[in-house]
Amino acid sequence: MRATLQVRLATGLCLALLVAAGGGAVRAADPVLESPVAAPAEQPGMRPIFNGRDLSGWSGDERMWRVVDGVIRGETTAEIPAKGNTFLVWQEGRTKDFELRLSFRCSADNNSGIQYRSRHVTEGTPANPWVVRGYQHELRNERTLPNVAGFIYDEGGKRGRICLVGERAHWTDAGKVVDALLVDQEDFAKLFRLDAFNDVVIRAEGDRIRHWLNDRLILDFTDAPELALRDGVLALQLHAGKPMWAEFRDVRIREIE
């Protein structure tokens, strides 16, 4: 074993404190770091939803989104900034119970994200025609917890960082309860490929959501039935603020019956 139980408990407590500082109410009673859990094998029926040539089937600001060398590339610049967070929205399906697989990389200047079970906001006066709200799988080019790729953010909502990387957790009337730890700082620093493509698996079934990064489970969250989002659109984010870029490839999805 890499560490004694006492060290594991201490690691868990430190991460719990770090998580609490990162946002959201956390009640963690000495959670223990669990053994690694690999991503499930890819099943038949995964459907490619990016053809590698153009953005057919997707809708976004054409000044910011294009295909470069077989990869979806979103980019903001000083000359073409994002007026509010803006998204490339998939037009040919929904995310109810599903499994999504893709690879991403992004710059360290800003952050990106993968929206799922989300709502495309068209009413009122949104900041741009591609505003999306709902669950977001955060994307970053960083290795230091908690500001890393993989946590669930409530884009456009009130809960902020709903569940952080490393947590097996569930939501209650009193807030978030962390039941166990899946990765710690040492694990993540080894797991994440800085400045390179990283593999993502997102699986949502009912109120339970799981995120894998580079073949390791990094988040396992069960939302409260009265708050859970169970259907909605899929979209890719460009964040307002500093100029940035994000790239996506091998995007594929399947419905879970």
N, C-alpha and C positions, 0 to 999 in steps of 0.2 A: 504493500500500500504506500501511496505517496505521502500520506500524513496520518498521524494518529487521529482517533475520534475527537480528542480534545482540540487538535488543530483544526479539524473540519468544523467543529462547532464554533470555534473562534472566527474562522473564515466566514461562516454563515452569519454570525452576528454582525461582523464588520460590513458584509454586503447588505444586510438588512438595514443598517444605519445609512449606508450609502444610497440605498433605494429610497428610503424615507426622505433623504435630502433631495433626491431627484424629482419628487413629486408624488402626491397621492398618499392616503393614509395606509399605513402598513402595520399589521399586527403579526409579528413573527415570533413564535415561541421556540427559539433555538433550532431553526431549520437545519437539517443535515444535508451536505452535498451528496447527491445521488450519483450512481454509476452512469457513465455516458450511455445515451440512447441514440442509436443510428436512425437515419431516415428510412422509411419503408421503401422497398424496391419499387421502381416505377412500374405501374400496372398498364396493361393494354387499355386502349381507349383514350390515352392522352392526345389532345388535339392541338396542333400548332395554331397559334392565333396571330403570328407575325410571319409574313412570307419571306422576309429577308431582302426584299427588293424595294418596297414602298410601304406607305402607311394605310393601305387599303384596310377598311374595317375599323379604323381609329379616327378620332376627331380631336384636334388640338390647334394651337396657334402655329400656323405654318412658318412663321418667322423664327420659331424656336425649336421646332421638331422636324427632324429629317432622318433619312437612312444613310449611313456612312459605312461602307465596307461590310454590309450585311448586318449592321447593328442599328437599333433605334438610338438616336442621339438627341437629347434635349439640352439646350444651352441658352443661357441668358448672358447678356453683355452689358457694358455701360451704355452702349447705343440702343440696345433692345432689352430693357429690363422687364421683369415680370411685374405687372400691376396687380399685386396680391398673388397668393399662391395660385399657380395655374397647372392644368393637368392635360394629359393625353388620355382620352376616354375611349375605352373599347366599346364598339357599337353593336357587336354581333352576339352578345350573350349576357348572362347575369352570373352573379356569384351567390349561390344559396348554400347548399352543402357541396363542397368542391375541394379539389386539390390543384394548386398552381405551382408550376416549376419554372424557374428562369435563372439567369445569371446577370449580375449587375456590377458596375464599377462607377465611381463618381469622384469628383474633385473634393478636396478638403476645405474648400472655401465656404461651403454652405451645405445644406442637407437636402435629401430627396425622400421619396417614399413610394410605396405601393398601396393604393387604396383598394379595399374590397368591401363587399356588403355596404356600399356607400350610396349617397344620393347626389345626383348631378343637379346643382342648384340653378334654376332658370328663372324663378320668380323674383320680384323685387328688382333691386339694382345691384347685382353682384359685381365684384371688382373687374371681372372679365367673363367672357362667355363659357369658360371651362372651370368653374368653381365646383369642387366636390367636397362633401362632408361625410364623415363616418370613420370606420376603423382604418388605421394606417399602419402598415409595416414600415417602420423608420429605416431609412438608408443613410449611412454616413461612412466616411473614410477615416475612422478613428478606432483606436484599440483600448481606450481607457473607459471602463464602466463609470457611470451609467450611460454616457453619451455615445452610444455605439449603434450599429445597425441591428435591427431585429425587435426593438420594443414596440408595443402597441400604443399608438397615439390617437387621441380622440380629435381628429381634424375637424375644426369648426364647432366642436362641442365644449362641454364644461368639465370633463374629467381629466383633461391633460394626458399625462403619461399613465395609461390605464394599467399596464403590466410591463415590467422591465425585463431585460435580458437576464437570464439566470433564474427566473422565478417560475415555480409551479404554484399557481395561486387561484383563488376564486373570489368573486365579489359578493358582499353581503350588504345588509342594510347599514352596517357600521363602516363600510368601506372594504378595502382589499385585505384579504388574509393570505399570507404566504405560507404554504404548506411544506415546501422543500426547495432546495437549491439545485439547479441543473448545471450551471457553469460558474466559475469564479473568475477573478481577474487574470490569474495565471493561465487558465484554460482559454479564455477569449483571446488573450494576446497571442497565443500559439495558433488559434483557430482562424482568425481573420487574416485575409490576404490584403495587406495595405497596397494601394495603388494598382490593384489587379482585379480580375473578375472573381466574384464570390457566388456560390450556388445557394439559391433560396428554395425552400419548399414551404408552402403555406397550406395547411389543411384545416378546414372549418366544418364541423359536424354538429348540428344543433347549436347549443350555447358554448361548446368547447372549441377552442382555437389553439393550434400548435404551429410553431415556427421552427424550422431546422435551418442551420447555416453550415455549409460545407460538410453535410452528412452527420451533423450532430444536433440533437434537440436542445434548443436554447430557451424556449418559452412554452409553457403549457398553461392556458388560462381558461377558466370557465366563468362566463359572465352571469350576472343575475338575470333571471327570466324576464323581469319587467324592464330591463335596460338593454338586453341583448339585441343586436342587429342581426337579422336572419336572412336578408336578401339585399341585393343592390348591385351597383355597377363596379367594374374594375377600372382603375386608372393609374397612371404614372405621374409623379409630381416633379415640377420645377418650383423651387421655393423662392419667394420674394426676398429681396435684400442683395447681398453681394453676388456679383456674377459667378456663375457656376455651370457645370455640365454633369450629366448623368447618362450612362449608356446601359442598354438592355439587349439581351440576346436569348435565343432558344426559349421563347415564351410559349408555354403550352399549358393546357388546362383540361380537367375532366370533371364531370359531375359525379357526385357520390350518391348513389341510390339508397 
